[in-house]
Amino acid sequence: MAGFVYTQVLAACVRLDLFERLGTQGPMTAAALASACAMPERAMQRLLDAAVSIRLLERRSGARFGLGPLGAPIVGNAALKAMVEHHAALYADLRDPLALLRNEGAGSAMSAYWPYAAYPTPGSLPSQRVAEYSALMTASQPMVIDEVLDAWPFERHRRVLDVGGGEGRFVAALAERFQHLELMLFDLPQVAALARERLASLQLHDRIRTHGGSFFDDPLPPGADLVTLVRVLFDHDDAHALVILRAVRASLAPGGEVLVAEPMARTPGAHAMGDAYFGFYLLAMGRGQCRSAADMGHLLVAAGFEGVRTVPTRLPLQAGIVTARVPRRA
């Protein structure tokens, strides 16, 4: 139960921008921080003591406070700060876990934040509804991008299609590391438009083709020898995930491969993350399922793939990888 208090200490530090202040200005006293944050000094002292106790901050000479081993990595890390802020909605839903379970996430704060869950036709969503969630996903993707790029030999591929690619952070990283790759991105038309803007700002619009559509209703662009699904399937139940995988299968030629990268249940050393954290996170979202690598393999076979295998990553807590290929035989 104390763990929830620790998360709120972290949230308070992030909202007061303490880590950035200490990272740029160096160690400061409680009085100086209280003045900078318009906070009573006694309250600031209480927060600083709490942050020291959970290693976010450290005490320094002259009654000053500096960055601790868990606070230092937050400096300049937009992904972590965005996720800390985002979890306020999840915590609001978890105030009554029985109601959340009985209603299966219906009417939750998280489902309202995640626009795709409540819309049977997500392609009709206004751009503003999509932009906030897409921005969060873009900010948080660096947590898994390097894991995927380091784990899979992309150099042996010619053309990669990233399905559900958001604003293009993953394909941009692919373009930077693997200069030979032809790259495509597929997402809802509103999201694809955001991706085009972002990729143009990175001078990558000539290397990456963007396609708008719904993977539930529209065919995926053909021609890729590898399709990537990075944190896509766990946002959907089995029936919808199977529709997505069959669309991927239809877009690939014989021998083509699919790579699924996302947090997975029953990961050795991270069981609680898969089944407890992501289980309830996706429940609050109103849709989705955290699957084991074995579960993912069953879905891939049902969609017409073969040669399913699990690829190890350095931080399986962040993302596991399962791959499969289209049979070469007719």
RAZI-V500997 format. One record per residue. N is the residue number from 1. SS is DSSP state (h for helix, s for strand, l for the rest). OMEGA is omega as a letter, one per 30 degrees, with the letter a starting at -180 (none if undefined). D_CENTER is the distance of its C-alpha to the mean C-alpha in whole Angstrom. Layout:
n: (N:N)
ss: (SS:SS)
omega: (OMEGA:OMEGA)
d_center: (D_CENTER:D_CENTER)
This chain:
n: (1:2:3:4:5:6:7:8:9:10:11:12:13:14:15:16:17:18:19:20:21:22:23:24:25:26:27:28:29:30:31:32:33:34:35:36:37:38:39:40:41:42:43:44:45:46:47:48:49:50:51:52:53:54:55:56:57:58:59:60:61:62:63:64:65:66:67:68:69:70:71:72:73:74:75:76:77:78:79:80:81:82:83:84:85:86:87:88:89:90:91:92:93:94:95:96:97:98:99:100:101:102:103:104:105:106:107:108:109:110:111:112:113:114:115:116:117:118:119:120:121:122:123:124:125:126:127:128:129:130:131:132:133:134:135:136:137:138:139:140:141:142:143:144:145:146:147:148:149:150:151:152:153:154:155:156:157:158:159:160:161:162:163:164:165:166:167:168:169:170:171:172:173:174:175:176:177:178:179:180:181:182:183:184:185:186:187:188:189:190:191:192:193:194:195:196:197:198:199:200:201:202:203:204:205:206:207:208:209:210:211:212:213:214:215:216:217:218:219:220:221:222:223:224:225:226:227:228:229:230:231:232:233:234:235:236:237:238:239:240:241:242:243:244:245:246:247:248:249:250:251:252:253:254:255:256:257:258:259:260:261:262:263:264:265:266:267:268:269:270:271:272:273:274:275:276:277:278:279:280:281:282:283:284:285:286:287:288:289:290:291:292:293:294:295:296:297:298:299:300:301:302:303:304:305:306:307:308:309:310:311:312:313:314:315:316:317:318:319:320:321:322:323:324:325:326:327:328:329:330)
ss: (l:h:h:h:h:h:h:h:h:h:h:h:h:h:h:l:l:h:h:h:h:h:h:h:h:l:l:s:s:h:h:h:h:h:h:h:l:l:l:l:h:h:h:h:h:h:h:h:h:h:h:h:h:l:l:l:s:s:s:s:l:l:l:s:s:s:s:l:l:l:l:h:h:h:l:l:l:h:h:h:h:h:h:h:h:h:h:h:h:h:h:h:h:h:h:h:h:h:h:h:h:h:l:l:l:l:l:l:h:h:h:h:h:l:h:h:h:h:l:l:l:h:h:h:l:l:h:h:h:h:h:h:h:h:h:h:h:h:h:h:l:h:h:h:h:h:h:h:h:h:h:l:l:h:h:h:l:l:s:s:s:s:s:l:l:l:l:l:h:h:h:h:h:h:h:h:h:l:l:l:l:s:s:s:s:s:s:l:h:h:h:h:h:h:h:h:h:h:h:h:h:l:l:l:l:l:l:s:s:s:s:s:l:l:l:l:l:l:l:l:l:l:l:l:l:s:s:s:s:s:l:l:h:h:h:l:l:h:h:h:h:h:h:h:h:h:h:h:h:h:h:l:l:l:l:l:s:s:s:s:s:s:l:l:l:l:l:l:l:l:h:h:h:h:h:h:h:h:h:h:h:h:h:h:h:l:l:l:l:l:l:l:h:h:h:h:h:h:h:h:h:h:l:l:s:s:s:s:s:s:s:l:l:l:l:l:l:l:l:s:s:s:s:s:s:s:l:l:l:l)
omega: (l:a:l:l:l:l:a:l:l:a:l:l:l:a:l:l:a:a:l:l:a:l:a:a:a:a:a:l:l:a:a:l:l:l:a:a:a:a:l:a:l:l:l:l:l:l:a:l:l:a:l:a:l:l:l:l:l:l:l:a:l:l:l:l:l:a:l:a:l:l:a:a:a:a:l:a:a:a:a:a:l:a:l:l:a:a:l:l:l:a:l:l:a:l:l:a:l:l:l:l:a:a:a:l:a:l:a:l:a:l:l:l:a:a:a:a:a:a:l:l:a:l:a:a:l:a:a:l:a:a:a:l:l:l:l:l:l:a:a:a:l:l:a:a:a:l:a:a:a:a:a:a:a:a:a:l:a:a:a:l:l:a:a:a:l:a:l:a:a:a:l:l:l:a:a:a:a:a:a:a:l:a:l:l:l:l:l:a:a:a:l:l:l:l:a:l:a:a:l:l:l:a:a:a:l:a:a:l:l:a:l:l:l:l:l:a:a:l:l:l:a:l:l:l:l:l:l:l:a:a:l:a:a:l:a:l:a:a:a:l:l:l:l:a:l:l:l:l:a:a:a:l:l:a:l:a:l:l:l:a:l:l:a:l:l:l:a:a:a:a:a:l:a:a:a:a:a:l:a:l:a:l:l:l:a:a:l:a:l:a:l:l:l:l:a:l:l:l:a:l:l:l:l:l:l:l:a:l:l:a:a:l:a:a:a:l:l:a:l:a:l:a:l:a:l:l:l:l:a:none)
d_center: (26:26:22:21:24:22:19:21:23:20:19:22:22:19:21:24:23:25:23:23:27:27:26:28:31:31:32:34:36:35:37:36:32:34:36:33:31:33:33:36:37:37:34:32:34:33:29:30:31:29:26:29:29:25:25:23:27:30:33:35:39:41:39:36:32:30:26:25:24:20:21:21:18:17:19:18:14:13:9:11:13:11:9:13:14:12:13:16:16:15:18:20:20:20:24:25:23:26:26:22:23:26:25:22:20:22:22:20:18:15:16:18:15:13:15:15:16:19:21:22:22:19:21:23:21:22:20:20:18:15:15:14:10:10:11:8:5:8:8:5:5:8:7:7:10:13:12:13:15:17:17:19:22:21:24:26:24:26:24:20:18:15:14:12:11:11:12:13:11:11:15:16:15:17:20:20:20:22:25:26:24:24:21:20:17:17:15:17:20:19:16:17:20:17:16:20:21:18:19:23:22:21:24:22:23:26:24:21:22:20:21:21:21:20:19:21:24:24:25:22:24:26:27:24:24:21:18:14:12:8:6:9:12:11:10:14:17:19:22:19:17:21:21:18:19:23:22:21:24:26:25:25:29:30:29:25:22:19:16:13:10:8:9:13:16:19:17:20:20:17:18:18:14:14:17:17:14:11:15:16:12:12:16:16:13:17:15:14:14:13:16:17:18:21:20:18:21:23:21:22:25:26:24:27:25:27:27:23:22:20:19:18:16:17:14:14:12:9:9:13:14:17:19:22:25:27:30:33:36:37)
